[in-house]
Amino acid sequence: MSNWLILGAAGGIASALGRELAARGHALILADQKSMQERLEWNAADLKTRYRATVHTLQFDALDFDKHDELLNKAEELAGPLEGVLLTTGVMWDQEELQNDPDRARLHHDINYTSAMSLLGLVANRFEQRGGGQIVAIGSPAGDRGRQSNYLYGADKAALHVFMQGLRQRLAPAKVNVLTIKPGPTRTPMTEGMEKLPLPSMPERVAADIARAIDKRCDVVYVPWFWQWIMHVIRHIPEVIFKRLKM
Ligand SMILES: NC(=O)c1ccc[n+]([C@@H]2O[C@H](COP(=O)([O-])OP(=O)(O)OC[C@H]3O[C@@H](n4cnc5c(N)ncnc54)[C@H](OP(=O)(O)O)[C@@H]3O)[C@@H](O)[C@H]2O)c1
């Protein structure tokens, strides 16, 4: 049994992923912000009943940068040394609102990228010293090419992708695996009310694929797999054509 910290653990994909990891016998520390504590406690009780899992809960706000190190200390005090950290926190606010409000766009970037850089950077230093562990973060195909309808969210995820890439290369000699997951549109609270999602997946399917990628210590994984090929095509559309498309 190994200890996994899930950040953003009350979210749609993370809740399903908690069940996958608990079913594999891992002990879990579930962390999410104050407003999600009720859901977090419900998830913890469910995992204890269904899988007899060891589960702890913690309150954390990704924007409390000064408390990131303290959060990791608390998690290790509760459960012992961590084997893995899984970052699933994220927001996808309305693109037009963000375009018209740079302060809000900066906050969006801080939740989606700056907090990830801070937290996972601290985790990386710990795991590098120990010579092992796994760091997993959820990016998005939206980070593969900027589109007018969501380039601010996409830019956050592109930054996360490059950060994870660099971390992966740096930590390879220390035997720390760094995994980036890029899920296609998934039906979770984040996409609630978006009726026209292209090729949507359910969080359980996405979580099962992520858990398999963790087991295999993969590097970058699109879920479902076909998003890799869809994005391959989209990335290669010449700019002169791309800028005339409505996407
Ligand atoms: N759903 C999709 O189609 C999709 C596709 C590609 C990638 N992703 C990525 O997958 C990850 C999980 O998304 P999801 O679909 O499962 O969405 P979700 O259900 O909204 O989960 C995101 C979680 O992050 C939490 N969070 C937001 N701001 C936070 C903060 N400042 N501090 C701590 N926690 C915070 C949310 O809490 P609140 O609910 O209180 O905000 C929520 O529990 C995200 O990184 C998302 O960008 C999702």
PDBQT file of the ligand as one rigid body, heavy atoms in Angstrom, charges set to zero:
ROOT
HETATM    1  N1  LIG A 301     -14.123  18.173 -17.512  1.00  0.00    +0.000 N 
HETATM    2  C1  LIG A 301     -13.428  18.295 -18.640  1.00  0.00    +0.000 C 
HETATM    3  O1  LIG A 301     -13.996  18.280 -19.753  1.00  0.00    +0.000 OA
HETATM    4  C2  LIG A 301     -11.920  18.422 -18.600  1.00  0.00    +0.000 A 
HETATM    5  C3  LIG A 301     -11.221  18.248 -19.813  1.00  0.00    +0.000 A 
HETATM    6  C4  LIG A 301      -9.828  18.388 -19.807  1.00  0.00    +0.000 A 
HETATM    7  C5  LIG A 301      -9.184  18.679 -18.618  1.00  0.00    +0.000 A 
HETATM    8  N2  LIG A 301      -9.908  18.849 -17.457  1.00  0.00    +0.000 N 
HETATM    9  C6  LIG A 301      -9.161  19.164 -16.255  1.00  0.00    +0.000 C 
HETATM   10  O2  LIG A 301      -9.360  18.134 -15.318  1.00  0.00    +0.000 OA
HETATM   11  C7  LIG A 301      -9.218  18.625 -13.985  1.00  0.00    +0.000 C 
HETATM   12  C8  LIG A 301     -10.416  18.177 -13.151  1.00  0.00    +0.000 C 
HETATM   13  O3  LIG A 301     -11.569  18.798 -13.716  1.00  0.00    +0.000 OA
HETATM   14  P1  LIG A 301     -13.064  18.276 -13.495  1.00  0.00    +0.000 P 
HETATM   15  O4  LIG A 301     -13.670  18.203 -14.832  1.00  0.00    +0.000 OA
HETATM   16  O5  LIG A 301     -13.074  17.088 -12.598  1.00  0.00    +0.000 OA
HETATM   17  O6  LIG A 301     -13.690  19.578 -12.808  1.00  0.00    +0.000 OA
HETATM   18  P2  LIG A 301     -14.272  19.850 -11.348  1.00  0.00    +0.000 P 
HETATM   19  O7  LIG A 301     -15.255  18.811 -10.993  1.00  0.00    +0.000 OA
HETATM   20  O8  LIG A 301     -14.721  21.268 -11.356  1.00  0.00    +0.000 OA
HETATM   21  O9  LIG A 301     -12.978  19.654 -10.422  1.00  0.00    +0.000 OA
HETATM   22  C9  LIG A 301     -12.034  20.662 -10.169  1.00  0.00    +0.000 C 
HETATM   23  C10 LIG A 301     -11.787  20.725  -8.687  1.00  0.00    +0.000 C 
HETATM   24  O10 LIG A 301     -10.797  21.741  -8.402  1.00  0.00    +0.000 OA
HETATM   25  C11 LIG A 301     -11.280  22.493  -7.296  1.00  0.00    +0.000 C 
HETATM   26  N3  LIG A 301     -10.718  23.832  -7.205  1.00  0.00    +0.000 N 
HETATM   27  C12 LIG A 301     -10.987  24.920  -7.979  1.00  0.00    +0.000 A 
HETATM   28  N4  LIG A 301     -10.325  25.993  -7.537  1.00  0.00    +0.000 NA
HETATM   29  C13 LIG A 301      -9.622  25.580  -6.442  1.00  0.00    +0.000 A 
HETATM   30  C14 LIG A 301      -8.765  26.242  -5.530  1.00  0.00    +0.000 A 
HETATM   31  N5  LIG A 301      -8.483  27.553  -5.620  1.00  0.00    +0.000 N 
HETATM   32  N6  LIG A 301      -8.217  25.507  -4.519  1.00  0.00    +0.000 NA
HETATM   33  C15 LIG A 301      -8.496  24.182  -4.390  1.00  0.00    +0.000 A 
HETATM   34  N7  LIG A 301      -9.314  23.510  -5.213  1.00  0.00    +0.000 NA
HETATM   35  C16 LIG A 301      -9.869  24.203  -6.228  1.00  0.00    +0.000 A 
HETATM   36  C17 LIG A 301     -12.775  22.572  -7.590  1.00  0.00    +0.000 C 
HETATM   37  O11 LIG A 301     -13.518  23.081  -6.510  1.00  0.00    +0.000 OA
HETATM   38  P3  LIG A 301     -14.800  24.036  -6.886  1.00  0.00    +0.000 P 
HETATM   39  O12 LIG A 301     -15.789  23.152  -7.527  1.00  0.00    +0.000 OA
HETATM   40  O13 LIG A 301     -15.233  24.590  -5.562  1.00  0.00    +0.000 OA
HETATM   41  O14 LIG A 301     -14.297  25.127  -7.813  1.00  0.00    +0.000 OA
HETATM   42  C18 LIG A 301     -13.066  21.124  -7.926  1.00  0.00    +0.000 C 
HETATM   43  O15 LIG A 301     -13.249  20.336  -6.772  1.00  0.00    +0.000 OA
HETATM   44  C19 LIG A 301      -9.078  20.145 -14.144  1.00  0.00    +0.000 C 
HETATM   45  O16 LIG A 301      -7.717  20.498 -14.072  1.00  0.00    +0.000 OA
HETATM   46  C20 LIG A 301      -9.613  20.420 -15.532  1.00  0.00    +0.000 C 
HETATM   47  O17 LIG A 301      -9.034  21.601 -16.094  1.00  0.00    +0.000 OA
HETATM   48  C21 LIG A 301     -11.262  18.715 -17.423  1.00  0.00    +0.000 A 
ENDROOT
TORSDOF 0
